[in-house]
Amino acid sequence: MQLNQVKTWSAGAQALALLTAVHERKWTTYLTEPRDLDDLAKFTLLPTDRLRDVLAALESIGVVQLTDRGATLTPEYAALLSDDAPFSLDNLLDEAQMMSRLVVDAVHGVSSGPDDALTVANAYGLRPSATAQAMFGQLLDALPDFRDALADGRYL
């Protein structure tokens, strides 16, 4: 059943490409608030039929919620755009793109560069938000030796 597996991989690649495309065009930011189809058509500059198709595809992958009046991001994706989100949608999409490129580069014998290290750090590190601070506060409270080593400058 390798055919089904390849089709599953293809669907995942298409979903990632769709999310990346709409994020690059600022749809994700625009859809953090509910928008009716007329406003969304003006914003996207797409014909209504194509806009409906794109929205249906976004709904099928869990990015937007459709209503009888229009669309909005799902709470999970809206949370990734919050200033308080520990991870950002930008960084997650950058990391996905970089990982795909690294796979191809590995086959071609190309080494990664310093920009890849920054992308990895952004993707796997937490943004300096209140949520991240609270999470690290709880971690440090649970590990007093680690907290003390950090505070005393002994942790390297």
C-alpha positions as CSV (number, residue, x, y, z in Angstrom):
1,M,0.0,0.0,0.0
2,Q,2.9,2.4,-0.8
3,L,0.5,4.3,-3.1
4,N,-1.6,5.3,-0.1
5,Q,1.4,6.3,1.9
6,V,2.7,8.5,-0.9
7,K,-0.8,10.1,-1.2
8,T,-0.8,10.8,2.5
9,W,2.6,12.4,2.3
10,S,1.4,14.5,-0.7
11,A,-1.7,15.6,1.2
12,G,0.5,16.8,4.1
13,A,2.8,18.6,1.7
14,Q,-0.2,20.3,0.1
15,A,-1.6,21.3,3.5
16,L,1.7,22.8,4.5
17,A,2.0,24.7,1.2
18,L,-1.5,26.0,1.6
19,L,-0.9,27.2,5.1
20,T,2.4,28.8,4.1
21,A,0.8,30.6,1.2
22,V,-2.1,32.1,3.1
23,H,0.2,33.1,6.0
24,E,2.6,34.8,3.5
25,R,-0.4,36.7,2.1
26,K,-1.4,37.8,5.7
27,W,-4.7,35.9,5.7
28,T,-3.9,34.4,9.0
29,T,-3.5,37.8,10.6
30,Y,-6.7,39.1,8.9
31,L,-8.7,36.1,10.0
32,T,-7.9,36.4,13.7
33,E,-11.3,38.2,13.7
34,P,-14.4,36.8,12.0
35,R,-14.7,38.1,8.4
36,D,-17.6,37.9,6.0
37,L,-16.9,36.7,2.5
38,D,-17.3,40.1,0.9
39,D,-14.6,41.6,3.1
40,L,-12.4,38.6,2.7
41,A,-12.8,38.7,-1.1
42,K,-11.7,42.4,-1.1
43,F,-8.7,41.6,1.1
44,T,-7.5,38.5,-0.9
45,L,-8.4,39.8,-4.3
46,L,-9.7,36.4,-5.2
47,P,-12.8,35.6,-7.1
48,T,-15.6,34.4,-4.8
49,D,-15.6,30.8,-6.1
50,R,-11.9,30.4,-5.7
51,L,-12.0,32.0,-2.2
52,R,-14.7,29.5,-1.2
53,D,-12.5,26.6,-2.4
54,V,-9.5,27.9,-0.5
55,L,-11.5,28.4,2.6
56,A,-13.0,24.9,2.3
57,A,-9.4,23.5,2.0
58,L,-8.3,25.6,5.0
59,E,-11.3,24.3,7.0
60,S,-10.5,20.7,6.0
61,I,-7.0,21.0,7.5
62,G,-8.3,22.7,10.7
63,V,-7.0,26.2,10.1
64,V,-10.3,28.1,9.7
65,Q,-13.8,27.8,10.9
66,L,-16.5,28.6,8.4
67,T,-19.9,30.1,9.3
68,D,-22.9,31.0,7.2
69,R,-21.4,34.6,7.1
70,G,-17.7,34.0,6.6
71,A,-14.6,32.6,8.3
72,T,-12.2,33.0,11.2
73,L,-9.1,31.2,12.3
74,T,-9.6,28.2,14.6
75,P,-8.6,29.0,18.2
76,E,-5.5,26.8,17.9
77,Y,-4.1,28.8,14.9
78,A,-5.2,32.1,16.4
79,A,-3.2,31.2,19.5
80,L,0.0,30.7,17.4
81,L,-0.4,34.4,16.3
82,S,-0.8,35.7,19.8
83,D,2.1,37.8,21.2
84,D,1.9,35.5,24.3
85,A,2.3,32.3,22.3
86,P,5.4,30.2,23.3
87,F,5.9,29.3,19.6
88,S,5.0,31.4,16.6
89,L,3.5,30.3,13.3
90,D,6.3,32.1,11.5
91,N,8.9,30.1,13.2
92,L,7.1,26.8,12.8
93,L,6.7,27.3,9.1
94,D,10.3,28.4,8.7
95,E,11.4,25.3,10.5
96,A,9.2,23.1,8.2
97,Q,10.6,24.7,5.1
98,M,14.2,24.4,6.4
99,M,13.8,20.7,7.3
100,S,12.5,19.9,3.8
101,R,15.5,21.8,2.3
102,L,18.0,20.0,4.7
103,V,16.7,16.6,3.5
104,V,17.4,17.5,-0.1
105,D,20.7,19.1,0.8
106,A,21.8,15.9,2.6
107,V,21.2,13.9,-0.5
108,H,23.1,16.3,-2.6
109,G,25.9,16.5,-0.1
110,V,25.4,20.2,0.8
111,S,26.1,21.4,4.3
112,S,23.7,23.7,6.3
113,G,24.7,27.2,7.0
114,P,24.5,29.6,10.0
115,D,20.9,30.7,9.0
116,D,19.7,27.1,9.7
117,A,21.0,27.3,13.3
118,L,19.0,30.4,13.9
119,T,15.9,28.8,12.3
120,V,16.3,25.8,14.6
121,A,16.8,28.0,17.6
122,N,13.7,30.0,16.8
123,A,11.6,26.9,16.1
124,Y,12.6,25.0,19.2
125,G,13.2,27.9,21.6
126,L,10.3,29.6,23.4
127,R,9.5,33.2,22.7
128,P,10.0,35.5,25.7
129,S,6.3,35.7,26.6
130,A,4.5,35.7,29.9
131,T,3.5,32.1,29.2
132,A,7.1,31.0,28.7
133,Q,8.3,32.9,31.8
134,A,5.6,31.2,33.9
135,M,6.6,27.8,32.5
136,F,10.3,28.3,33.2
137,G,9.4,29.7,36.6
138,Q,7.6,26.5,37.4
139,L,10.5,24.5,36.0
140,L,13.0,26.4,38.1
141,D,10.9,26.0,41.2
142,A,10.8,22.3,40.7
143,L,14.6,22.2,40.2
144,P,16.2,24.4,42.9
145,D,19.8,23.2,42.3
146,F,19.4,24.2,38.7
147,R,17.8,27.5,39.6
148,D,20.6,28.3,42.1
149,A,23.3,27.4,39.5
150,L,21.8,29.8,37.0
151,A,21.4,32.5,39.6
152,D,25.0,32.1,40.8
153,G,26.4,32.0,37.3
154,R,27.7,28.4,37.8
155,Y,25.7,26.8,35.0
156,L,27.5,26.8,31.7
